[in-house]
Amino acid sequence: MKSFFKLILLFITVSVASQTNDFTSKIYETYETYKETSLDKRRIKHQDIQPLINALKNKPGFIVNKVGQSIEGRDLTLISIGSGKNNVFLWSQMHGDEPTATQAIFDIFNLLISNDFTSEKETILNSVTLHFLPMLNPDGAEKYTRRNTLGIDINRDALRLQSPEGQTLKRVRDSLNADFGFNLHDQNIYYNAERTDKPATISYLAPAYNYEKDINQVRGDAMKIIVFMNDIIQKYAPGQVGRYNDAFEPRAFGDNIQKWGTSTILIESGGYKNDVEKQEIRKLNYVSILSAIYSIANGRYKNIPIADYENIPRNDSKLFDLKIEGATYNLLGKPYTVDIGVKRYEVDNADNSDFYNVGRIADLGDLSTFYGYNTFKADGYTIVEGKIYSEVFNSVDDISDLDVFKLLKSGFTYLQLETLPEDNLEASMPIHLVKAGHQLPELILRPGVNPTFLLQKNGVNEYAVINGFLIDLKTKKNALKNALVYR
Ligand SMILES: [Zn+2]
């Protein structure tokens, strides 16, 4: 008899689990139907989300309330839906340049206002009430910068509460006394899952609420949800999850909100190969957050063992955009073997709506404990300094027909122009532009130096590195975004 009940219990558990997995697969497969296509780039601003928020005011079940404003007077809006007794509070983009989850929230709204998934939505909205505060730092988003207009990190303002944005977050948390909180961020793309070359596409943390890192039920429930979400990400992006260091930070919101009694789940969207605008990562946010909400609603998460949290690999920061392994570097007449780690930084245009890349050598030497989104094995290749092509051209109009690859093969990585393009520091062809008469400093490999050189084998330039982008001179294959204009 006893085993019969066990069997029934097992059946119920498996059945709820498969329902959850089923829901996850379905929302993954149908994602494009609900994707909010007006938000398809990372540089989104307050004005981009206002029409979407206003449209929700007319949708049945949605309650839209202004709950505060930023220093520059931009509205902070709380969007609520559901009638369940458990409150789930999600806030995004307290750092202005971390927009991925904001986009996913609007995808979630699109699913909620659709006529689809009625039974799952009924389960969710009868059991929980959802409260979203997207883009907590709209002034930072305007300039695509982490901090707010006061110049402070809102995530270090949970105690002093000087920022109106932080005050709003605290007030809303307290008024809801939320059971669960999703603290939604982005991290830089150079995080990896410890001792692997996999990017930490998503990193999680159930923040500690004291220096002892104790686990009470509030924090334990957050850990269970994270284990649940990790399983989902592992399915769609195997190995690409990291677990954040849980050192207690007394000034941070996540740590305090955990302390104040809301089970807090920190989600950091990191990098994913060939996904500069993080749209795949946004999809993973959508799928995993919605699934987590469903799991909170049906109570399935409660059976997850907390111990599994510790099995999620730790976050590390060992990635480069490009890693060149074992190249020969001739210095003062002697050859040395070096690895070169390249990062490509983003420099925004004037209105922070777009960017260009500036490559930098981030490190060189024995980088055998590091990884690259792209790795080039350079055994037998010698690093050769690029030269300025002798012919002087009038302007960019005169170079459009040039065979740039032929010039690169001949060792030229710079072109001279009488007139450089106005206000423009990026060049579209895989060759840098300099003013006529420009003198190049000698190429000395150092951290901070722009990675521009040729990789030569048996006297032949087979590859060029321009502004940190690798260019195959045989096939012309490359992923160049831009070269640079030197004034
Ligand atoms: Zn952040």
Residues whose N, C-alpha, C, O or C-beta is under 5 A from the ligand:
A	BS01	ZN	H95 E98 H185 D186
